[in-house]
Amino acid sequence: MNDVESELKKIGLNVSITIQTHFDTWIGSFDGSPFTITISPRNPIPKGHRAYLIVSMANQCAEKAIPLLSQLMGYKPFCNYRYANDQEQFLITHEWARDDREDRLISIHKDSDIVEFQEITS
């Protein structure tokens, strides 16, 4: 079991990581549904929280996962969206970012593959 999988299980998520695709991206399942997670390395300050998290998961999993992932991150997501090329149209992407949210929002708005964008305000 890798560190990310262990950390996600520790906060109460029923996950299984099957493959690491990049240094910060993993593919697996959450409650039996597929998900992809991109997460920054843990920062020792403040409180060991991470700088960013991007997770694509089935919409029915979000109700349980979002509060737990927000607890892990130490803050709430700032947006969610769907990719137009998602054949099954069931994966919703949620993003958390401590810094550079404005830059990320500009990038997202320029991406023609992103549909159904929703900015989340506190």
C-alpha positions in Angstrom: 0.0 0.0 0.0 1.4 3.4 -0.9 1.4 6.5 1.2 -1.5 8.2 -0.6 -3.7 5.1 -0.4 -2.8 4.8 3.3 -3.6 8.4 4.0 -6.9 8.2 2.2 -7.9 5.1 4.1 -6.9 6.8 7.4 -9.5 9.6 6.8 -12.3 7.0 6.1 -12.3 6.5 2.3 -12.7 3.0 1.0 -10.0 3.2 -1.7 -7.7 0.9 -3.7 -4.9 2.4 -5.7 -4.1 0.3 -8.7 -1.4 2.4 -10.6 0.7 5.5 -10.2 0.8 7.3 -13.6 3.0 10.3 -12.7 4.9 11.4 -9.5 1.7 13.0 -8.2 -1.1 11.1 -10.0 -2.8 7.8 -9.1 -5.6 5.7 -10.5 -7.8 3.5 -8.4 -11.3 2.9 -7.1 -13.4 4.5 -4.4 -16.2 2.3 -3.1 -15.8 0.2 -6.3 -16.1 3.2 -8.7 -13.1 4.4 -10.7 -11.2 7.6 -9.7 -8.1 9.5 -10.6 -6.3 11.6 -8.0 -3.5 14.2 -8.5 -2.2 15.4 -5.1 0.7 17.6 -4.1 3.4 16.4 -1.8 2.6 17.1 1.9 3.9 20.5 3.1 5.1 20.5 6.6 3.7 24.1 7.1 0.9 24.8 7.8 -0.3 21.7 9.6 1.1 19.4 7.0 -1.7 20.3 4.5 -1.1 19.9 0.7 -1.1 22.7 -1.9 -3.5 21.1 -4.4 -5.7 18.2 -5.1 -7.6 17.2 -8.3 -9.8 14.2 -8.2 -12.1 12.8 -10.8 -14.7 10.4 -9.5 -18.3 9.2 -10.0 -20.8 11.8 -8.9 -22.5 9.4 -6.5 -19.2 9.1 -4.5 -18.7 12.8 -4.1 -21.2 13.3 -1.3 -19.2 11.1 1.0 -15.7 11.8 -0.4 -15.7 15.7 -0.7 -16.0 16.4 3.1 -13.3 13.8 3.9 -11.0 15.1 1.2 -11.6 18.6 2.4 -10.6 17.5 5.9 -7.4 16.0 4.4 -6.6 19.2 2.5 -7.6 21.5 5.3 -9.9 23.6 3.0 -12.8 23.1 0.6 -12.7 22.6 -3.2 -13.0 25.8 -5.3 -14.6 24.3 -8.4 -15.8 21.2 -10.2 -16.4 20.3 -13.8 -16.7 17.5 -16.3 -14.5 16.7 -19.3 -16.4 16.7 -22.6 -14.6 13.5 -23.8 -15.7 11.5 -20.8 -17.6 8.8 -22.7 -19.6 7.6 -19.8 -20.4 11.2 -18.6 -20.2 10.1 -15.0 -16.8 11.4 -13.7 -16.9 14.8 -12.1 -13.6 16.6 -11.4 -13.2 18.5 -8.2 -10.2 20.8 -7.5 -8.7 22.1 -4.3 -5.9 24.7 -4.4 -4.4 26.7 -1.6 -2.7 29.2 -3.9 -2.9 30.3 -7.5 -6.7 29.7 -7.8 -7.1 32.6 -10.2 -4.4 31.2 -12.5 -6.1 27.8 -12.3 -9.5 29.3 -13.1 -8.1 31.1 -16.2 -6.6 27.8 -17.3 -9.8 25.9 -16.8 -11.9 28.5 -18.7 -9.5 28.3 -21.6 -9.7 24.5 -21.8 -12.3 23.7 -24.5 -12.5 20.1 -23.2 -14.0 21.3 -19.9 -17.8 21.5 -19.7 -20.3 22.0 -16.9 -17.9 24.2 -14.9 -19.1 25.3 -11.5 -17.0 27.6 -9.2 -17.6 27.0 -5.5 -17.5 29.9 -3.2 -17.3 29.7 0.6 
